[in-house]
Amino acid sequence: MTVTAAPPRVFRNALVVTQDAARRLLRADVRVEGGRFTHVGPHAPTEGADVIDAEAFALVPGFVNLHTHVAMHPLRGIADDRDLAGFLETLFAVDAHRTEADVEVGARAGVAEMLLGGTTSFLDLYYFEDAVARAVVDVGARGFLGWAVLDPEMTTQKGRPVDNAAAFIGRWRGHPRVTPLVAPQGVYVCGADTWLGARDLALREKTLVHYHLSETRKEVSEHEAKTGRRPADWLGEIGFLGPGQVAAHAVWLTGGEIARLARAEVGIAHCASSNLKLASGGVAPIVELRAAGAPVGLGTDSVASNNSLSMLREIHLAGLVQKNHRWDASVLPAQQLLDLATIEGARALGREAAIGSIEVGKAADFSLFRLDHPTLQPARPEALVSHLAYAAADDAIDSVFVDGTCVVDHRRLVRGDWTRIRKDLDAAADALWSARPKPGGA
Ligand SMILES: [Zn+2]
């Protein structure tokens, strides 16, 4: 059950970007009660409610960030301007020094940054996910949290990673804002037993599987050399692929693999910034994946590879990359880009009935954008979706609500103490930055 102390609220006369099936944009009242939308339209009942004049705001669904490693916050800027192999060399060296305490500090900072950018739900892949879950609960987001699994001989985790993931799922099962799940790191560290163990665990627990897939050509060619199959084909042939999964990146796919992933109803997290910055070289075939019917959303990836958790930046960049790459300005128009960050991200998680749009019965996860903000001018309703896709800055977001509870109020965190988070983050960064390999290698 959703537990919320928030009083009923009516947001009167807001400009509502519903993201419902008809993608309606309404001047409407929105009533929120018991953590849900109970009225979207004219003349909301006001009994027992705080009434807020929302005429100066756009009411927009909370963004769904479909791929993060949110606890990596102390590592922003630690491995810039290197390809994935060089990036991972630094990251793995530093990772060995991470503690559950600094993971929690990093996650608090990451969740805070996401909430301030209008992201209310995110899909994470990391270890010590209990620490991430505590940050989610305390700072006030909705987390879909994947415990990273890899082959036992490849990990520093104590015990079998799939067993650790099972225990994590057991500890958080049924939480109103934390969905625990299992997350194979990728084909380069997971053999068939790990993939199938993760899949069986998710099916048994009725939860999701999240993983990296075909991010670089090197990953694909090495896997092909080892198994004779490209990664997505191989995952299909070993019996892994199926609904309830979200694959991050999916840059290097053949037409056959696209059809295979779509047929298996695998969701795709497109990470445009991360792919560009790490120079993955190709451009993810998002248009083809969508045409084949795969649910596609957007992910920021971590602040070590992006280096931002802003979904507004991600929406903007995802659109521009596809248009330029395909010599076609008409692909992924603004409305579709906003869809990727909201209702389509929710669909990739199998949660389109619960989150991703402003509709009666859904969880009240939303942001209020200031219509007087410079990046939303001219404030014409017919241009609002365009502004959100191509122009809006994070600081146009005034307030953010999760489950109807205010978690950002006039650009300040309500539940997290930012001064404290920042101080703890500085201390964690000191320890981790001193553990990085010396430039040029040792
Ligand atoms: Zn990643």
Boltz pocket constraint, residues with backbone or C-beta under 6 A from the ligand:
constraints:
  - pocket:
      binder: B
      contacts: [[A, 67], [A, 68], [A, 69], [A, 212], [A, 248], [A, 301], [A, 302]]
      max_distance: 6.0
